[in-house]
Amino acid sequence: MPVVSPNRFLRYCAAAIIVFGIVFVYFTLVRVNPTTVALTLLLAILLVSAAWGLGVAIFMSAIATLCFNYFFFPPVGSFNIADSQNWVALGAFLATAFVASELSERARAEAKDANHRRREVERLYAFSQQLLVSGEVTQLLQAIPKLIVQCFEIESAAIYVSKKNELHCSTEASGESSLERLRDATTRDEMVVDDENKLTIVPVRLGVRPVGALSLRGPRFSRESTEAVASLVAIAIERTRAIEDLGKAEAAREGELLRTALLDSVTHEFRTPLTAIKASVTGLLSAQPLDSSQRHELLTIINEESDRLNTLITEVAEMAQLDAGNIEFKLESHDMREPVETAVRQCRRVLADHPVEVNLPKGLPEALFDPVWLKEVIVHLLENAAKYSAASTLITVSGEVKDRHLVTSVADRGVGIEEMEQAVIFDKFYRGKDQRYRVQGTGMGLAISKAIIEAHHGTMGVTSQQNCGSVFYFSLPLGAEATVAR
């Protein structure tokens, strides 16, 4: 014998009270015709059916029919019906109440189903958005079970991937996460529903090929939604795998381009001094006698080109060490004048055709840097300014405090840098497209300088206008404000 829950029993009682209330009002307080009573009772039955379901509405219809007959059909106060037409009216009322209750219940069920499907669609959308976050397959597989539990509010989830023979669960102790059971579902390529354990296992297919299986424990949702979840998981796995493959291919391509650029640049730059050295040595070893001035000239060429060759090798080694993080910087508070003056003295031969103006105000606070390495940065900037600007044009070194950082800049009056080139000017081996064949260099000076500045917890940049010159600047934290990261 079915047991009626207390909540449902209260609904039946409430329905009966509503009928009795309407009958009391119309029979005692307000006198109306039977048609009005019937319409009022029908309206109440519709509202109860929409709110509490068909069962309560049918019970209420039966009570309403009896009360309608007893209180409003003659003879009043009796269940007898004197006029045969009233039998038709009473039957029509009861049939209308039943049909209206059925229609109301159907509309209520459809609305409930529509809301349920809407929530499932919203959850599927949220789930699909979460799947786009991860960029690694392993990370994605670990996150999928937890995302399913979070988005669909179920007890637990697990995913098995046949290619890797791996199992990932939302919790460490997930009873449904039997590897054999999931592997079997993948092999058979069919959905398994275990109502007793509230467990659903669905194959994860990529096209028509199963690539794994997904298990869900908890409240079931529609078969379509379950298969949609599995499809989203398969697409996300394949998408992430494709991104990984694309990233590896792109990294390999960039690595190949970098190696090619390195070989081209280094080969070209090494060949020039080697050619000059070889020609000079050949001249010295030739049978033709040379006077002292000729011998001195050839030896000077050998000496200068050897220095240039040594500089090239040093730059390549420094860039490799900076990239590997093998250099330890001694960051202490220093006056910026020290490395600036040292760099100007070191570059006096390069700057012979350029007047240099140093504008470092008195009282400029100290910054945190390694003077040996910072001097190298300034040397690179001064050499660049001299190489890429016309003779006799002014080169200015200035400093100022901005946002608790000491900003040092080197400005020239050269041809300037195009806006598109400014974004890549600090890349390794990059040289201006209009200058790369006119001015000697490896294209590593600015890359080395930026790496050194960033290792000092600073930033480096450039501002430039065509035919107006360029300003290369770097900022370093003030000595009193900065902290050294060891």
Secondary structure, 3 states (H helix, E strand, C coil): CCCCCHHHHHHHHHHHHHHHHHHHHHHHHCCCCHHHHHHHHHHHHHHHHHHHCHHHHHHHHHHHHHHHHHHHCCCCCCCCCCCHHHHHHHHHHHHHHHHHHHHHHHHHHHHHHHHHHHHHHHHHHHHHHHHCCCCCHHHHHHHHHHHHHHHHCCCEEEEEECCCCEEEECCCCCCCCCHHHHHHHHHHCCCEEECCCCEEEEEEEECCEEEEEEEEECCCCCHHHHHHHHHHHHHHHHHHHHHHHHHHHHHHHHHHHHHHHHHHHHHHHHHHHHHHHHHHHHHHHCCCCCCHHHHHHHHHHHHHHHHHHHHHHHHHHHHHHHHHCCCCCCCEEECCHHHHHHHHHHCCCCCCCCCEEEECCCCCCCEEECHHHHHHHHHHHHHHHHHCCCCCCCEEEEEEEECCEEEEEEECCCCCCCHHHHCCCCCCCCCCCCCCCCCCCCCCHHHHHHHHHHHCCCEEEEEEECCCEEEEEEEEEECCCCCCCC
